[in-house]
Amino acid sequence: MNRKIIKPTTLPGFMELIPDEQILFNEMLDIIRYNYEKYGFLPIDTPVMERAEILLAKGGGETERQVYRFKKGDTDIALRFDLTVPLARYVAQHFSELTFPFRRYHIGKVYRGERAQRGRFREFYQCDIDIIGNGRLDIINDAEIPSIIYSTFKDLGFENFTIKVNNRKVLKGFFQWLGIENSIAILRAIDKLEKIGIEKVRLELEELNVDQDIIGKIVEFIQISGTNEEKLAKLGRLKIENDIFNEGLDELKIVNKYIGAFGVPSDNYAIDLTIARGLDYYTGTVYETFLDNHTDIGSICSGGRYDDLAGYYTKQKLPGVGISIGLTRLFYQLYEAKLLEVADVSLTEVIVIPMEGCLDKAINISNILRDRGISTQIYLEKGRIGKKFGFADKLNIPYVLLVGMEEIEKDRYTLRDMDTGEQTMLSIEEIISRLKN
Amino acid sequence: MNRKIIKPTTLPGFMELIPDEQILFNEMLDIIRYNYEKYGFLPIDTPVMERAEILLAKGGGETERQVYRFKKGDTDIALRFDLTVPLARYVAQHFSELTFPFRRYHIGKVYRGERAQRGRFREFYQCDIDIIGNGRLDIINDAEIPSIIYSTFKDLGFENFTIKVNNRKVLKGFFQWLGIENSIAILRAIDKLEKIGIEKVRLELEELNVDQDIIGKIVEFIQISGTNEEKLAKLGRLKIENDIFNEGLDELKIVNKYIGAFGVPSDNYAIDLTIARGLDYYTGTVYETFLDNHTDIGSICSGGRYDDLAGYYTKQKLPGVGISIGLTRLFYQLYEAKLLEVADVSLTEVIVIPMEGCLDKAINISNILRDRGISTQIYLEKGRIGKKFGFADKLNIPYVLLVGMEEIEKDRYTLRDMDTGEQTMLSIEEIISRLKN
């Protein structure tokens, strides 16, 4: 056939991994899933595409510009850009079939047609958990969430990370007390403290025409320091007479107390009054998580408490609290920072290599190993033995099992440890017990 | 807020499950993945959207009409409609980074804008494995594939199913010998034998203007019966002097012999000369799998051997063999046929219910259980005890652990088996060992 060849490429902004990398990526997904399930979250899976009317109910802003949207026949379709809007629609739609508080996890791909740039993806995995109450949801739930973050990132192999916790009511009440009506722009400026530093935050506040003495109070407030308990005490001593502030402070005290009870070491969480989360969506507790030695990566797990999940789709009042891990970006950044190691990654534990005339026995042994739960490949191509060992080596398969005439006669088979090069003749049972260790 | 409520619905043709069902669905996905990995297949994950030029390189036919296609900026984008075209592009693109034979599995969603009807989905999971050779691929691989089908469906809980095997070369050579130039229309007619019966196949052949004596030979051929060995012997006795036929017959003999060696019981596979697979894509061995007591469901796992995977994207000759399970449709049909049972499905093993004033201890116990790998939920809402038990019951959680003052005093906690209603006071270690069994 003399057919035109189309250059095989993916679209810019779409991550695609080779199998070694994919195995590592999947391991991370599995660890996240394992932890979410360990804390009693139920799985859901929603369509990647929905009616644009549903996904864009809130509308406006960057979301609307970035969304993948198209018509199929008469239907105006959009691809989901997060897992929160589909959750809201899901809970409203299946309300009568669900049990509340509804703890759900959702791991899936979402789509944003962002400007392509390094480390930004147009298709990426989000790994979300949320706890949704029917009418109300106890504040203790907000204290359990950091323990799930902690457990997950520990299992992912991280030691030095900090879950930063704040409460939007503390900020909101503080601004009310200062007489600031619309605090959203100010919250956005404060949220950048970690990234741009205190002087630039001050400049941004000046650009927003905030009075100098109020800027002074804001700067003093967001620079409150000390241990978590000291920060809470200092907040109390500000004597701010505002109900929202005091409600937020009480919540923050409870959350702070129980985060420890839920098993998060004090090294791994901190109250940080500058964390506001850009989104106006959150109404109470907010979380961000940073790798202590790689704060440049930004928050690796964020979320918070919201009053009303699904107001666009139902009159039911559904408060909730949740977090999200953007795994595609996290994986990319860990990989770039050389914090992930692909060498020696293999799902296959052993490859059986039959010598000439020994295929039947080699197949028989492969059957036995697989029946015993051992991931086994059998090399079925003809060729030189060196090529076959080369195949095992390239795939990082830790053991080769040689099945030749001599082996069959003795009913003992040569197991080669590909790491050390050591070869031993063993019975099938010995091989199984070696591989099971 | 007095905002307009948008009715929360999904698009027609999109499956969405409630958590009980989703747990079952995920169990099936996990079993499939476990089996694919056990046979040494490597994971890949490709973007859901690609350049339309790539995905539609082959073009024409129903695929092109059904595909979701749209422009974003200047880019002509399509959503993948299977996992085979992305595999072809992937192997061509990453050729130098892969090790051949390349055994890959891919579990992911694909999209087809089919006419909406019961049991047809526009978004559905495919679970594919393929073995891709560089230049050549041994025929023994074709005999290993049925063992993967067998192992997977056994683990999925099926007993009575038949993997039907044929070889397109046997059919092709037979038609060449009959002097029929273009056999594709005839193959399509034959492929329907199971569905429409021999008389209707005869009519379809008449409509294709096939001579009566040739129709006679075709009907005789596709009705060859007996054991697999008898069928092969009868094929041999036809004395068809055609190279392609004889090549196909030799391949079919090898595949038949080794399917047994790979551990598939003779009850679970059968040579069936009518299996052609509608697609002209396959060039050798073909497979279809039927539930013996539910043949109306159609083939639950199909595939075959092809000469040239990626001719549109590379000059490399890449023969392969593979299969696909369409899990969304399979799940739907099993569910409809009441072959799946959602009652008593729970990922959570125990729910800890704190009595008033006992929250700290309840949290502490939950931490211990989770540390020991037990999926644990803790009930954090206030309310009557009956409501809390009701919550555990609705979620099918098998055990409730009550933490009250009396329990804390004795350091023994009340474990209630929700199935039997039996309550026992046990130490933490006793509880762990009970839950681990």
Chai-1 contact restraints between the chains, C-beta under 6 A:
chainA,res_idxA,chainB,res_idxB,connection_type,confidence,min_distance_angstrom,max_distance_angstrom,comment,restraint_id
A,I6,B,A57,contact,1.0,0.0,6.0,A-B,restraint_1
A,I6,B,Y312,contact,1.0,0.0,6.0,A-B,restraint_2
A,I6,B,Y313,contact,1.0,0.0,6.0,A-B,restraint_3
A,P8,B,R89,contact,1.0,0.0,6.0,A-B,restraint_4
A,P8,B,A92,contact,1.0,0.0,6.0,A-B,restraint_5
A,P8,B,Q93,contact,1.0,0.0,6.0,A-B,restraint_6
A,P8,B,Y313,contact,1.0,0.0,6.0,A-B,restraint_7
A,T10,B,P47,contact,1.0,0.0,6.0,A-B,restraint_8
A,F14,B,P47,contact,1.0,0.0,6.0,A-B,restraint_9
A,E16,B,T46,contact,1.0,0.0,6.0,A-B,restraint_10
A,I18,B,H94,contact,1.0,0.0,6.0,A-B,restraint_11
A,I18,B,E97,contact,1.0,0.0,6.0,A-B,restraint_12
A,P19,B,L42,contact,1.0,0.0,6.0,A-B,restraint_13
A,Q22,B,P43,contact,1.0,0.0,6.0,A-B,restraint_14
A,Q22,B,I44,contact,1.0,0.0,6.0,A-B,restraint_15
A,N26,B,P43,contact,1.0,0.0,6.0,A-B,restraint_16
A,E37,B,L347,contact,1.0,0.0,6.0,A-B,restraint_17
A,E37,B,S375,contact,1.0,0.0,6.0,A-B,restraint_18
A,K38,B,R370,contact,1.0,0.0,6.0,A-B,restraint_19
A,K38,B,S375,contact,1.0,0.0,6.0,A-B,restraint_20
A,G40,B,T348,contact,1.0,0.0,6.0,A-B,restraint_21
A,G40,B,Q377,contact,1.0,0.0,6.0,A-B,restraint_22
A,L42,B,P19,contact,1.0,0.0,6.0,A-B,restraint_23
A,P43,B,Q22,contact,1.0,0.0,6.0,A-B,restraint_24
A,P43,B,N26,contact,1.0,0.0,6.0,A-B,restraint_25
A,I44,B,Q22,contact,1.0,0.0,6.0,A-B,restraint_26
A,D45,B,Q22,contact,1.0,0.0,6.0,A-B,restraint_27
A,T46,B,E16,contact,1.0,0.0,6.0,A-B,restraint_28
A,P47,B,T10,contact,1.0,0.0,6.0,A-B,restraint_29
A,P47,B,F14,contact,1.0,0.0,6.0,A-B,restraint_30
A,P47,B,E123,contact,1.0,0.0,6.0,A-B,restraint_31
A,A57,B,I6,contact,1.0,0.0,6.0,A-B,restraint_32
A,F70,B,F70,contact,1.0,0.0,6.0,A-B,restraint_33
A,K72,B,G113,contact,1.0,0.0,6.0,A-B,restraint_34
A,R89,B,P8,contact,1.0,0.0,6.0,A-B,restraint_35
A,A92,B,P8,contact,1.0,0.0,6.0,A-B,restraint_36
A,Q93,B,P8,contact,1.0,0.0,6.0,A-B,restraint_37
A,H94,B,I18,contact,1.0,0.0,6.0,A-B,restraint_38
A,E97,B,I18,contact,1.0,0.0,6.0,A-B,restraint_39
A,T99,B,K394,contact,1.0,0.0,6.0,A-B,restraint_40
A,T99,B,L395,contact,1.0,0.0,6.0,A-B,restraint_41
A,G113,B,K72,contact,1.0,0.0,6.0,A-B,restraint_42
A,E123,B,P47,contact,1.0,0.0,6.0,A-B,restraint_43
A,D138,B,L380,contact,1.0,0.0,6.0,A-B,restraint_44
A,D138,B,E381,contact,1.0,0.0,6.0,A-B,restraint_45
A,I140,B,L380,contact,1.0,0.0,6.0,A-B,restraint_46
A,N141,B,L380,contact,1.0,0.0,6.0,A-B,restraint_47
A,A261,B,D360,contact,1.0,0.0,6.0,A-B,restraint_48
A,A261,B,I363,contact,1.0,0.0,6.0,A-B,restraint_49
A,F262,B,I363,contact,1.0,0.0,6.0,A-B,restraint_50
A,G263,B,N367,contact,1.0,0.0,6.0,A-B,restraint_51
A,Y312,B,I6,contact,1.0,0.0,6.0,A-B,restraint_52
A,Y313,B,I6,contact,1.0,0.0,6.0,A-B,restraint_53
A,Y313,B,P8,contact,1.0,0.0,6.0,A-B,restraint_54
A,L347,B,E37,contact,1.0,0.0,6.0,A-B,restraint_55
A,T348,B,G40,contact,1.0,0.0,6.0,A-B,restraint_56
A,D360,B,A261,contact,1.0,0.0,6.0,A-B,restraint_57
A,I363,B,A261,contact,1.0,0.0,6.0,A-B,restraint_58
A,I363,B,F262,contact,1.0,0.0,6.0,A-B,restraint_59
A,N367,B,G263,contact,1.0,0.0,6.0,A-B,restraint_60
A,R370,B,K38,contact,1.0,0.0,6.0,A-B,restraint_61
A,S375,B,E37,contact,1.0,0.0,6.0,A-B,restraint_62
A,S375,B,K38,contact,1.0,0.0,6.0,A-B,restraint_63
A,Q377,B,G40,contact,1.0,0.0,6.0,A-B,restraint_64
A,L380,B,D138,contact,1.0,0.0,6.0,A-B,restraint_65
A,L380,B,I140,contact,1.0,0.0,6.0,A-B,restraint_66
A,L380,B,N141,contact,1.0,0.0,6.0,A-B,restraint_67
A,E381,B,D138,contact,1.0,0.0,6.0,A-B,restraint_68
A,K394,B,T99,contact,1.0,0.0,6.0,A-B,restraint_69
A,L395,B,T99,contact,1.0,0.0,6.0,A-B,restraint_70
